[in-house]
Amino acid sequence: MKEKFLGWILFLITICNGQYVGAQELLTNVYGRQYTFLNGKWNAIIDPYQQGRRTSIYKNRPLRNKADFKEYEFEGGLRLNVPSDWNSQLPELKYYEGTVWYARKFEVSKNQDENLFLYFGAVSYRCRVYLNGKEIGSHEGGFTPFQFNITDLVKAGENFLAVEVNNTRTVDAIPALSFDWWNYGGITRDVMLVRTPKVYISNYFIQLDKYKPDYIHATLQLSEQKAGQKVRIEIPELKIASEVQTDGQGMAKISFCAKKLERWSPQKPKLYQVTVSTATDHVKENIGFRNLSVKGTKIYLNDTPVFMKGISFHEEIAQRQGRAFSEQDAVALLSEAKELGANLVRLAHYPQNEYIVRLAEKMGIMLWEEIPIWQGIDFKNAETRMKAQKMYTEMVMRDRNRCALTFWGVANETAPSEARNAFLKSLVEHCHEMDTTRLITAAFDLPKLNPETKAFEMNDSFIEELDVVSINKYMGWYHAWPSDPSEVRWNVALGKPLIFSEFGGEALYGQSGDSTLTSSWSEEYQEKLFRDNLEMFSRVENLAGISPWILFDFRSPYRFHPTNQEGWNRKGLISDQGFRKKAWYVMKEFYNNK
Ligand code: GCB
């Protein structure tokens, strides 16, 4: 365990020193630290030809004399909200793919005994960050946090921060060239200045044993590789106060008994206040504890098999036609999931903001989190693999103290090949190094009907690597039912838990039509599809859960139908205006009775 912990730290150091210059190891629990937001209106310049870097606009230099001039000015021009995507803020940015410069000033008071970090919840998709005219680092990946230690780079008083953001799709990126959601660009999540003491707790991982109901493991890392530092973990409600000393790497590891522990579950999402402290640092947060494992074809939460009543959503507020980024947005999205009766949300298809993750945990909703390995990934590209590993690291490091996190998804709809297998296998191994308790899954779309057995089967050796196998199948939408739904059989991943992680079809809210015709795009057709699918699932031997696609209609540029879609994927159970479609009631009833 210790070797593994050191392993990923070394991995982080390697990637930070290699291609991904700048962004440093993530602090655990930034929202539990002393911070100020740098959110609000930022000045912006749209740079479709990417000339701003060549002309160093990030220097924002003052004019030298009356004859001097410059061809840009941040002040007095376009202003964009941070956090938010740019697409929803200006009609001409709706489809924009390219570079936008963001800039703002901020004041800092410096304190010798402190570190100051500049933290970004997410910037989509790649960015370079400049402080007081100098590039301090860069980041790639639109859905995970990153930070820079700017202690020695900031000035007391006013500082000038510029961020060059680019959302151009490329073949070596994750996701790659095409994906079924909007390519929102911008500084889409909180920006924060985070203060820590000089020697601080850089990260910690506190969790219940995989099987034992009352045994907690904690691992902690100090910012300094110093032995003999005292670390204290307290859970006052359980009357726990444990102390341990760091080793030569500044790491501490301790396990202790928690006799009266009440475990977290969707029915009772109990969280405990946990405090971690050293001589110089002190961090607090609410943590839940639960056991999670697989036995045969069943998933066990604590000591009971649990059926995954799932639902997916994108990180989008349909009515605003933009990214979700606030606590209020999280409430809006998750209360609908709860209302449907779901106990699992699949955060499709990328890590969503921390407000969603933390609120889901409080509400008793389990989570499936994945990075956007979504079709079309360049599995042969070593750099792409590095990017995937880095995204995984950032996702797991942000959320591994959240007990609601049940699944790490490693891929969505990928075809078997040697390159794919090696790529994904390295991710599974990487996940295991960082976190030993979550279940690892991937969603597949390639099961085939065997004409002899008349059952769906899947030939993909990669499923051996997974705890749970997931299937996306649009029976009755992209292709016809092979027979009556009650006759369709599934012999996929026998012996392992199987989740139907996507199914459904499109319906335009308010459109009624023939319940037998796909082409009617009607609520009745969608409703029937759901009933038929549920009928089919009732005969799947190793069924451990289902998760229909999807809770809300969402924007997708390649949904071209002029009247039924207009740039929206209409598979939502709830329309873009927030109205429940007929299929919603079918799912609600099913989840209520399950
Ligand atoms: C899928 C994808 C999902 C799409 C969905 C669809 O299989 O995983 O991202 O949006 O199908 O609507 O086609």
Boltz pocket constraint, residues with backbone or C-beta under 6 A from the ligand:
constraints:
  - pocket:
      binder: B
      contacts: [[A, 180], [A, 349], [A, 412], [A, 413], [A, 445], [A, 472], [A, 502], [A, 549], [A, 569], [A, 571]]
      max_distance: 6.0
